[in-house]
Amino acid sequence: MSYSFFATVARMKYINRWALMRNAREENLSEHSLEVAMLAHALCTIGNVRYGRHLDADHAALIGLYHDAPEIITGDMPTPVKYANERIRNAYRDVEEDAEQHLLEKLPEDLRAEYEKILCTPEKLPESERYMRKLVKAADKLSALIKCMEEKSSGNQEFRSAEAGTRAAIDKMAEELPEVVDFLRDFLPAYGQTLDELTGAEKPMA
């Protein structure tokens, strides 16, 4: 019997984000998910090394990699619509949970439990995993902020309000997540640099 889970997940590259806004460069779900995975891993690593936490950075990266997988089925609902009110938020969450189950059913039964740990959020979690998942959400917001910064640096002012709102949300997260404070201080400024500045090249690279 053939199973279509991975073929379905591979379609993330066909789903573009920020659909309601003019983009200087379109960003697909696959690109965003990879960035969130790297950022989630980085935040957990900062937490473990600098703050003595015991977070599973590898698992955080996997959650980040798959965190928007249900949108293969639901599509990317724009944030202003998704969070317009509690009724819409709850309804969309129900749709997401149905999509998660639909994806799991595309796996052989003996593999589903392992991928359920990645795709779904259990009701009861140990404190370390709850904290880790907060960092994954922060990574998602950081990825959005980076996108806004890149659009603005390319001369596109369409993302100006989105950048301000996203930065405010991240600053609020940072009040309880020191890992986010560290990332904003140590790593975010480099996202505005040119390739020559990033590589330390004395001469422009061909």
C-alpha positions as CSV (number, residue, x, y, z in Angstrom):
1,M,0.0,0.0,0.0
2,S,1.2,3.5,-0.9
3,Y,1.1,6.4,1.6
4,S,1.0,10.0,0.6
5,F,2.2,11.9,3.8
6,F,5.6,13.0,2.5
7,A,4.3,13.8,-1.0
8,T,1.6,16.0,0.6
9,V,4.1,17.7,2.9
10,A,6.3,18.4,-0.1
11,R,3.6,20.7,-1.4
12,M,4.5,23.3,1.1
13,K,6.7,24.9,-1.5
14,Y,3.5,25.8,-3.6
15,I,1.9,27.8,-0.8
16,N,2.9,31.4,-0.6
17,R,2.7,33.5,2.6
18,W,1.6,37.1,3.0
19,A,-1.1,36.7,0.3
20,L,-2.9,40.0,1.1
21,M,0.3,42.1,0.7
22,R,2.5,43.2,-2.2
23,N,5.8,41.3,-1.9
24,A,9.1,42.4,-3.4
25,R,10.0,38.7,-3.1
26,E,7.4,36.0,-2.5
27,E,8.0,33.6,0.4
28,N,6.7,30.1,0.3
29,L,5.7,27.9,3.3
30,S,8.7,25.6,2.8
31,E,11.2,28.4,3.1
32,H,9.4,29.8,6.2
33,S,9.3,26.4,7.8
34,L,13.0,25.8,7.3
35,E,13.8,29.2,8.9
36,V,11.5,28.6,11.8
37,A,13.2,25.2,12.4
38,M,16.6,26.8,12.5
39,L,15.5,29.7,14.7
40,A,13.7,27.3,17.2
41,H,16.8,25.2,17.4
42,A,18.9,28.3,18.0
43,L,16.6,29.6,20.8
44,C,16.6,26.3,22.6
45,T,20.4,26.0,22.3
46,I,20.7,29.5,23.8
47,G,18.4,28.4,26.6
48,N,20.4,25.3,27.3
49,V,23.9,26.9,27.1
50,R,23.2,30.3,28.7
51,Y,20.3,29.6,31.1
52,G,20.8,26.0,32.2
53,R,17.6,24.7,30.7
54,H,17.1,21.1,29.5
55,L,15.3,21.7,26.2
56,D,15.1,19.3,23.3
57,A,16.5,21.5,20.6
58,D,16.2,18.8,17.9
59,H,12.6,18.2,18.7
60,A,12.0,22.0,18.6
61,A,13.5,22.1,15.1
62,L,11.2,19.3,14.0
63,I,8.1,21.1,15.4
64,G,9.2,24.2,13.6
65,L,9.7,22.3,10.4
66,Y,6.2,20.9,10.4
67,H,4.4,23.7,12.4
68,D,2.5,25.0,9.3
69,A,2.0,21.7,7.6
70,P,-1.8,21.8,8.1
71,E,-1.8,24.9,5.8
72,I,-1.1,22.5,2.9
73,I,-4.8,21.6,3.3
74,T,-6.3,24.8,4.8
75,G,-4.2,27.4,3.0
76,D,-2.4,30.3,4.7
77,M,-5.1,32.3,6.4
78,P,-4.0,36.0,6.7
79,T,-3.3,37.0,10.3
80,P,-5.8,39.9,10.4
81,V,-8.5,37.4,9.5
82,K,-7.3,34.5,11.6
83,Y,-7.1,36.5,14.8
84,A,-10.0,38.9,14.1
85,N,-12.0,37.6,17.1
86,E,-12.2,34.6,19.4
87,R,-15.0,32.9,17.4
88,I,-12.8,32.9,14.3
89,R,-9.7,31.8,16.2
90,N,-11.5,28.9,17.7
91,A,-13.1,27.8,14.5
92,Y,-9.8,28.0,12.6
93,R,-8.1,26.0,15.4
94,D,-10.7,23.3,14.9
95,V,-10.0,23.3,11.1
96,E,-6.2,23.0,11.9
97,E,-6.8,20.1,14.2
98,D,-8.8,18.3,11.5
99,A,-6.1,19.0,9.0
100,E,-3.5,17.6,11.4
101,Q,-5.5,14.4,11.7
102,H,-6.0,14.2,8.0
103,L,-2.2,14.4,7.5
104,L,-1.5,11.7,10.1
105,E,-3.9,9.4,8.3
106,K,-1.6,9.6,5.3
107,L,1.0,7.6,7.3
108,P,1.2,3.9,8.0
109,E,-0.5,3.3,11.3
110,D,2.8,2.2,13.1
111,L,4.4,5.6,12.3
112,R,1.5,7.9,13.3
113,A,2.3,8.1,17.0
114,E,5.8,9.5,16.3
115,Y,4.6,12.2,13.9
116,E,1.7,13.0,16.2
117,K,4.3,14.2,18.7
118,I,5.5,16.7,16.1
119,L,2.3,17.8,14.4
120,C,0.0,18.0,17.4
121,T,0.2,19.7,20.8
122,P,-0.8,17.4,23.7
123,E,-3.1,18.8,26.4
124,K,-0.7,17.9,29.2
125,L,3.0,18.7,28.7
126,P,6.0,18.8,31.1
127,E,7.2,22.3,31.9
128,S,10.3,22.0,29.8
129,E,8.3,21.1,26.7
130,R,5.8,23.9,27.3
131,Y,8.7,26.3,27.4
132,M,10.2,24.8,24.3
133,R,7.0,25.2,22.4
134,K,6.9,28.9,23.5
135,L,10.3,29.3,21.9
136,V,9.0,27.6,18.7
137,K,6.2,30.2,18.6
138,A,8.8,32.9,19.2
139,A,10.8,31.5,16.3
140,D,7.8,31.8,14.1
141,K,7.4,35.5,15.0
142,L,11.1,36.1,14.5
143,S,10.8,34.6,11.0
144,A,8.0,37.0,10.2
145,L,10.0,39.9,11.5
146,I,12.9,39.0,9.4
147,K,10.6,38.9,6.3
148,C,9.3,42.3,7.1
149,M,12.8,43.7,7.5
150,E,13.9,42.2,4.2
151,E,10.9,43.7,2.4
152,K,11.5,47.1,3.9
153,S,15.2,47.0,3.0
154,S,14.2,46.3,-0.6
155,G,12.2,49.5,-0.6
156,N,8.8,47.9,-0.1
157,Q,6.8,50.0,2.5
158,E,3.9,47.6,2.4
159,F,5.3,45.7,5.4
160,R,5.8,48.7,7.6
161,S,2.8,48.1,9.8
162,A,3.3,44.4,9.9
163,E,6.9,44.9,11.1
164,A,5.7,47.2,13.9
165,G,3.0,44.8,15.0
166,T,5.3,41.8,14.8
167,R,8.1,43.5,16.7
168,A,5.6,44.5,19.5
169,A,4.5,40.9,19.7
170,I,8.1,39.7,20.0
171,D,9.0,42.3,22.6
172,K,6.1,41.0,24.7
173,M,7.3,37.4,24.3
174,A,10.8,38.6,25.3
175,E,9.5,39.6,28.7
176,E,9.4,36.0,29.7
177,L,11.8,34.4,27.2
178,P,15.4,35.7,27.7
179,E,16.5,33.6,24.8
180,V,14.6,35.9,22.5
181,V,16.3,39.0,24.1
182,D,19.6,37.4,23.3
183,F,18.7,36.6,19.7
184,L,17.5,40.1,19.1
185,R,20.7,41.5,20.5
186,D,23.3,39.1,19.1
187,F,21.9,37.9,15.8
188,L,19.1,40.1,14.4
189,P,21.2,43.1,13.4
190,A,23.2,41.0,11.0
191,Y,20.1,40.4,8.9
192,G,20.5,44.0,7.5
193,Q,24.0,43.3,6.2
194,T,25.2,42.7,2.7
195,L,26.8,39.5,1.6
196,D,30.2,41.1,1.6
197,E,29.6,42.3,5.2
198,L,28.4,38.9,6.3
199,T,31.4,37.1,4.8
200,G,33.9,39.7,5.8
201,A,35.1,39.9,2.2
202,E,37.4,42.8,1.5
203,K,36.4,42.9,-2.2
204,P,32.9,42.4,-3.6
205,M,32.2,38.7,-4.4
206,A,31.6,37.9,-8.0
